[in-house]
Amino acid sequence: MTDLQRVAVIGGGVMGNGIAQLSAMKGHDVRLVDVSQERLDSALASIGTSLDRFVKSGKLDAGDRADVLDRLRTTTSVADAVSDVDLVVEAVLERLDVKQAVLAEVVAHAPVAAVLGTNTSQLSITAIASALGDEAHRVVGMHFFNPAVLMRLVELVVGLETSPETLARAEAYAASLGKETVVCRKDSPGFLTSRFSAILRMEALHMLEEGLATPEDIDKAVKLAFNHPMGPLELGDFNGLDTYLDALTGLHAAHGERFRPPVELKNMVAAGRLGRKSGRGFYDHSGS
């Protein structure tokens, strides 16, 4: 265990509740924050279902399951959640203004030594931290992957003002979760992994538009040929096609034509075909 024993996770969505669950499973005292009790109840239900899978698979016993939940507290108050924590992981919407506002509220109430992690897949860490003035050195990108309880990597991203001490403590926290890390040392939109992923999914979309194969066969080819756990189209449905479109839009603005979002993807999002969360995307999820 590192010195970062008390952790606050801001945002109870898919990524936030996964990070909170994993942190509690690894012995951290965790405070999970969201804007309403309804959203927190939903996050706890998801965590409970995930823990049940660990118990069923024999990777966790019933007593440990109860201990994990005992280490996890929920609240709708950011001030209450961060008042005595060692590290904060912000996992809210991929919008610069929202992340800046959340971290500004965190800085107003958290201890001055607390590390401020932002879970983003492509927004500038420097831009996020710019709203914090002299506290910008405490901000580091902490890009977790979905599902956070299973994926082995955390991508750490250094902003222009991120201090070496902040990076080192973020690395220690990731290690305490059993994760491997890579460090993106230049704050460039998309960092390392999102640029890799975007190019693969872009090509899968082009193949689909050209009629080369079905979504099933495109995904099967990637999984079996390259040993990926999920195909690129399946992954898009899992994470949300609106989220993917937002990421591509940002990458296109930063890096040019190779990341221009395909028309078909824009049409699917406009039609509300967002993947699992809407019941339909590249696949039919209405029965899941």
CORJO-V796663 format. One record per residue. N is the residue number from 1. RES is the residue in one letter. PHI is phi as a letter, one per 40 degrees, with the letter a starting at -180 (* if undefined). Layout:
n:N res:RES phi:PHI
n:N res:RES phi:PHI
This chain:
n:1 res:M phi:*
n:2 res:T phi:c
n:3 res:D phi:c
n:4 res:L phi:c
n:5 res:Q phi:c
n:6 res:R phi:b
n:7 res:V phi:b
n:8 res:A phi:b
n:9 res:V phi:b
n:10 res:I phi:c
n:11 res:G phi:h
n:12 res:G phi:b
n:13 res:G phi:c
n:14 res:V phi:d
n:15 res:M phi:c
n:16 res:G phi:c
n:17 res:N phi:c
n:18 res:G phi:c
n:19 res:I phi:c
n:20 res:A phi:c
n:21 res:Q phi:d
n:22 res:L phi:c
n:23 res:S phi:c
n:24 res:A phi:c
n:25 res:M phi:c
n:26 res:K phi:c
n:27 res:G phi:g
n:28 res:H phi:c
n:29 res:D phi:c
n:30 res:V phi:b
n:31 res:R phi:b
n:32 res:L phi:b
n:33 res:V phi:b
n:34 res:D phi:a
n:35 res:V phi:c
n:36 res:S phi:a
n:37 res:Q phi:c
n:38 res:E phi:d
n:39 res:R phi:c
n:40 res:L phi:c
n:41 res:D phi:c
n:42 res:S phi:c
n:43 res:A phi:c
n:44 res:L phi:c
n:45 res:A phi:c
n:46 res:S phi:c
n:47 res:I phi:c
n:48 res:G phi:c
n:49 res:T phi:c
n:50 res:S phi:c
n:51 res:L phi:c
n:52 res:D phi:c
n:53 res:R phi:c
n:54 res:F phi:c
n:55 res:V phi:c
n:56 res:K phi:c
n:57 res:S phi:c
n:58 res:G phi:g
n:59 res:K phi:c
n:60 res:L phi:a
n:61 res:D phi:c
n:62 res:A phi:c
n:63 res:G phi:c
n:64 res:D phi:c
n:65 res:R phi:d
n:66 res:A phi:c
n:67 res:D phi:c
n:68 res:V phi:d
n:69 res:L phi:c
n:70 res:D phi:c
n:71 res:R phi:c
n:72 res:L phi:b
n:73 res:R phi:b
n:74 res:T phi:b
n:75 res:T phi:a
n:76 res:T phi:c
n:77 res:S phi:b
n:78 res:V phi:c
n:79 res:A phi:d
n:80 res:D phi:c
n:81 res:A phi:c
n:82 res:V phi:b
n:83 res:S phi:d
n:84 res:D phi:b
n:85 res:V phi:c
n:86 res:D phi:c
n:87 res:L phi:a
n:88 res:V phi:b
n:89 res:V phi:b
n:90 res:E phi:c
n:91 res:A phi:b
n:92 res:V phi:c
n:93 res:L phi:d
n:94 res:E phi:c
n:95 res:R phi:b
n:96 res:L phi:d
n:97 res:D phi:c
n:98 res:V phi:c
n:99 res:K phi:c
n:100 res:Q phi:c
n:101 res:A phi:c
n:102 res:V phi:c
n:103 res:L phi:c
n:104 res:A phi:c
n:105 res:E phi:c
n:106 res:V phi:c
n:107 res:V phi:d
n:108 res:A phi:c
n:109 res:H phi:b
n:110 res:A phi:c
n:111 res:P phi:d
n:112 res:V phi:c
n:113 res:A phi:c
n:114 res:A phi:c
n:115 res:V phi:c
n:116 res:L phi:b
n:117 res:G phi:c
n:118 res:T phi:b
n:119 res:N phi:c
n:120 res:T phi:b
n:121 res:S phi:c
n:122 res:Q phi:a
n:123 res:L phi:c
n:124 res:S phi:c
n:125 res:I phi:c
n:126 res:T phi:c
n:127 res:A phi:c
n:128 res:I phi:c
n:129 res:A phi:c
n:130 res:S phi:c
n:131 res:A phi:c
n:132 res:L phi:b
n:133 res:G phi:f
n:134 res:D phi:c
n:135 res:E phi:c
n:136 res:A phi:c
n:137 res:H phi:c
n:138 res:R phi:c
n:139 res:V phi:c
n:140 res:V phi:a
n:141 res:G phi:c
n:142 res:M phi:b
n:143 res:H phi:c
n:144 res:F phi:c
n:145 res:F phi:b
n:146 res:N phi:c
n:147 res:P phi:c
n:148 res:A phi:c
n:149 res:V phi:c
n:150 res:L phi:b
n:151 res:M phi:c
n:152 res:R phi:c
n:153 res:L phi:b
n:154 res:V phi:b
n:155 res:E phi:c
n:156 res:L phi:c
n:157 res:V phi:b
n:158 res:V phi:c
n:159 res:G phi:c
n:160 res:L phi:d
n:161 res:E phi:b
n:162 res:T phi:d
n:163 res:S phi:c
n:164 res:P phi:d
n:165 res:E phi:c
n:166 res:T phi:c
n:167 res:L phi:c
n:168 res:A phi:c
n:169 res:R phi:c
n:170 res:A phi:c
n:171 res:E phi:c
n:172 res:A phi:c
n:173 res:Y phi:c
n:174 res:A phi:d
n:175 res:A phi:c
n:176 res:S phi:c
n:177 res:L phi:c
n:178 res:G phi:g
n:179 res:K phi:c
n:180 res:E phi:c
n:181 res:T phi:b
n:182 res:V phi:b
n:183 res:V phi:b
n:184 res:C phi:c
n:185 res:R phi:c
n:186 res:K phi:b
n:187 res:D phi:c
n:188 res:S phi:b
n:189 res:P phi:d
n:190 res:G phi:g
n:191 res:F phi:f
n:192 res:L phi:c
n:193 res:T phi:c
n:194 res:S phi:c
n:195 res:R phi:c
n:196 res:F phi:d
n:197 res:S phi:c
n:198 res:A phi:c
n:199 res:I phi:c
n:200 res:L phi:c
n:201 res:R phi:c
n:202 res:M phi:d
n:203 res:E phi:c
n:204 res:A phi:c
n:205 res:L phi:c
n:206 res:H phi:c
n:207 res:M phi:c
n:208 res:L phi:c
n:209 res:E phi:c
n:210 res:E phi:c
n:211 res:G phi:g
n:212 res:L phi:c
n:213 res:A phi:a
n:214 res:T phi:c
n:215 res:P phi:d
n:216 res:E phi:c
n:217 res:D phi:c
n:218 res:I phi:c
n:219 res:D phi:c
n:220 res:K phi:c
n:221 res:A phi:c
n:222 res:V phi:c
n:223 res:K phi:c
n:224 res:L phi:c
n:225 res:A phi:c
n:226 res:F phi:b
n:227 res:N phi:g
n:228 res:H phi:c
n:229 res:P phi:c
n:230 res:M phi:b
n:231 res:G phi:c
n:232 res:P phi:c
n:233 res:L phi:c
n:234 res:E phi:d
n:235 res:L phi:c
n:236 res:G phi:d
n:237 res:D phi:c
n:238 res:F phi:c
n:239 res:N phi:c
n:240 res:G phi:h
n:241 res:L phi:c
n:242 res:D phi:c
n:243 res:T phi:c
n:244 res:Y phi:c
n:245 res:L phi:c
n:246 res:D phi:c
n:247 res:A phi:c
n:248 res:L phi:c
n:249 res:T phi:c
n:250 res:G phi:c
n:251 res:L phi:c
n:252 res:H phi:c
n:253 res:A phi:c
n:254 res:A phi:c
n:255 res:H phi:b
n:256 res:G phi:g
n:257 res:E phi:c
n:258 res:R phi:c
n:259 res:F phi:b
n:260 res:R phi:c
n:261 res:P phi:c
n:262 res:P phi:c
n:263 res:V phi:d
n:264 res:E phi:c
n:265 res:L phi:c
n:266 res:K phi:c
n:267 res:N phi:c
n:268 res:M phi:c
n:269 res:V phi:c
n:270 res:A phi:c
n:271 res:A phi:c
n:272 res:G phi:g
n:273 res:R phi:c
n:274 res:L phi:b
n:275 res:G phi:h
n:276 res:R phi:d
n:277 res:K phi:c
n:278 res:S phi:b
n:279 res:G phi:g
n:280 res:R phi:a
n:281 res:G phi:a
n:282 res:F phi:c
n:283 res:Y phi:b
n:284 res:D phi:c
n:285 res:H phi:b
n:286 res:S phi:c
n:287 res:G phi:c
n:288 res:S phi:c
